[in-house]
């Protein structure tokens, strides 16, 4: 099918290395130019489940005018999938003091109200807000070399275990960023299930320096519980949203060739579709992880012989959003 689609570090905000770890979806995406988002469909369950959190702005500011085709199988995906509820444990002053002590911070707890605390002294500082904690080490950064990637992940996991912040359902950990000057590695941990996650949170990041020294950590973890099974809209229906220019598009193009903020014309050839999860709901309310269709393919811009990876995201829950089990 073919269609026209178009280094003393301060507390929050974190240092530039951690600034990239913003809340929400990790991948920059953008809906194509064209039709507007369809109106919400009223239903009892739809009111309970907020829409999937998908960004509306590509980090390079592109809009798209693409001829899109799909050459793959739709039948491999399930007809239903679970939605997961997330809860962020409340932290009181006693718990804040206990966490600080496990991090080697011996100062008094400054209770700023509404679940916000800060502690300074000893080995560093701790800042806590509802749903997030940030530790920043005050130790001198040693001279030396960065550890290898596998070693860095092992160092980060062991440090989380030692300070009693390693969750039971944490995944293997991956290198998110590696910088040689100044020498820094950011290790990112996400839950084992559900997977894969498009959203950044829930997650834990640990920033390491030379010799595996721990420089800082940001903790945005949640208790995750599997809820009802929901009927999915089906991949044919999801593909129609890609056709109707209602999907969110992720791609990264070289800025030396393609002007940021310009309209990218060309062909998007999709060859597979998978299910992933992203957050739903915002701070202060009920939050979930719900399924999203991810169409994978290659984008060939007009006038170019070079192809670039492209993904289109479509929420997977049907409009009625009625649980099936």
C-alpha positions, -999 to 999 in steps of 0.1 A, spaced: 0 0 0 12 35 -9 -1 68 3 8 105 4 16 114 39 31 138 47 325 202 385 311 212 418 277 205 408 245 221 421 212 204 428 182 207 405 183 214 377 210 187 371 242 193 352 242 194 315 249 156 312 217 149 331 196 176 314 190 152 285 172 129 309 140 148 308 107 133 319 84 117 293 93 100 261 129 95 253 126 97 216 120 130 197 90 126 175 67 148 154 33 143 138 33 149 100 17 181 86 -19 176 77 -50 165 95 -55 175 131 -58 151 160 -92 134 160 -116 144 188 -116 123 220 -141 95 221 -161 95 253 -163 63 273 -161 53 310 -127 37 307 -113 64 284 -119 89 312 -99 67 336 -69 62 313 -51 93 302 -38 93 266 -3 80 259 24 106 264 39 111 230 58 144 222 46 167 195 80 183 186 109 168 168 141 179 184 153 192 150 120 209 143 113 190 111 79 186 95 72 159 70 56 154 36 62 117 29 50 90 6 47 61 30 45 24 22 43 -7 43 57 -41 33 55 -65 62 31 -87 82 5 -74 107 -5 -108 120 24 -113 144 12 -90 171 -14 -98 199 -50 -86 199 -48 -75 235 -21 -63 259 -20 -53 296 -19 -18 310 4 -12 340 -3 11 369 26 31 384 28 44 419 56 66 434 61 58 471 58 89 493 89 99 512 87 114 546 114 132 566 125 100 584 129 82 551 147 111 536 172 110 565 177 73 561 184 76 524 208 104 530 227 84 556 230 54 532 246 79 507 271 91 533 254 125 537 254 135 574 236 169 573 203 179 587 172 173 566 157 205 553 119 199 550 106 223 524 71 210 525 49 191 501 72 161 500 103 181 491 135 177 511 172 185 508 202 173 527 238 185 525 270 174 541 296 146 542 299 129 508 274 151 489 239 164 487 205 149 482 174 166 468 140 149 469 107 159 453 77 137 448 86 111 422 123 120 420 155 120 440 189 134 429 222 127 446 253 147 438 287 137 451 310 163 467 341 141 465 369 153 442 369 137 408 399 114 405 424 113 377 424 83 355 405 66 327 369 58 322 359 22 328 347 1 298 310 0 292 303 -34 308 324 -24 338 306 9 341 272 -9 342 286 -33 369 300 -4 390 267 15 388 246 -16 398 269 -25 427 268 11 440 230 11 439 230 -22 458 254 -8 484 233 23 491 201 2 492 185 18 461 186 -11 437 150 -22 429 141 -59 426 126 -55 391 155 -34 376 168 -44 342 204 -50 330 213 -14 325 227 3 294 252 30 285 231 61 277 260 86 272 298 83 270 319 115 269 357 116 269 361 152 278 353 157 306 353 119 312 318 109 320 295 78 315 258 78 322 243 44 329 205 40 326 184 14 343 148 7 335 123 -20 347 125 -56 334 88 -54 325 71 -39 306 96 -37 278 106 -20 257 99 14 271 98 45 249 95 68 278 125 79 299 108 71 332 106 51 353 144 49 354 175 54 374 206 71 360 241 69 375 269 92 362 304 78 366 338 94 362 374 81 360 381 48 377 343 42 381 339 70 406 302 79 413 295 115 405 257 117 407 225 98 403 189 106 394 162 83 407 127 83 391 115 48 400 79 36 405 62 5 418 47 -11 387 17 -35 388 0 -52 359 -37 -43 354 -64 -53 330 -59 -67 296 -71 -42 269 -83 -48 234 -58 -33 209 -70 -12 180 -52 -36 155 -23 -28 132 -45 -21 102 -62 6 122 -29 19 134 -15 20 99 -45 41 88 -33 67 113 1 67 97 -17 71 63 -38 99 78 -7 118 89 -17 113 126 13 93 137 43 107 155 75 104 136 110 99 149 141 103 128 174 121 130 189 137 99 224 153 95 220 191 101 247 198 76 225 185 48 190 192 62 181 225 77 165 222 111 129 233 111 125 226 74 99 203 57 113 169 47 98 154 16 105 119 4 96 83 9 92 63 41 93 26 36 81 7 67 89 -30 70 79 -41 105 57 -31 135 62 -39 172 46 -30 205 63 -8 231 52 10 262 51 47 272 38 67 301 3 79 305 -9 106 328 10 133 346 25 142 380 -1 145 407 -25 121 391 -28 85 383 0 73 360 2 43 337 23 25 312 3 17 281 11 1 247 20 19 216 25 6 180 60 13 166 63 12 128 100 7 117 114 16 84 137 37 63 133 74 53 148 85 20 146 122 17 138 137 -17 169 143 -38 190 120 -16 202 84 -22 209 80 16 183 62 38 178 70 75 161 50 102 125 62 108 99 51 133 62 62 136 43 58 169 6 52 172 -13 46 205 -24 10 205 -56 12 226 -88 13 207 -111 43 213 -136 24 235 -107 12 257 -128 -15 273 -107 -41 293 -112 -76 281 -101 -95 312 
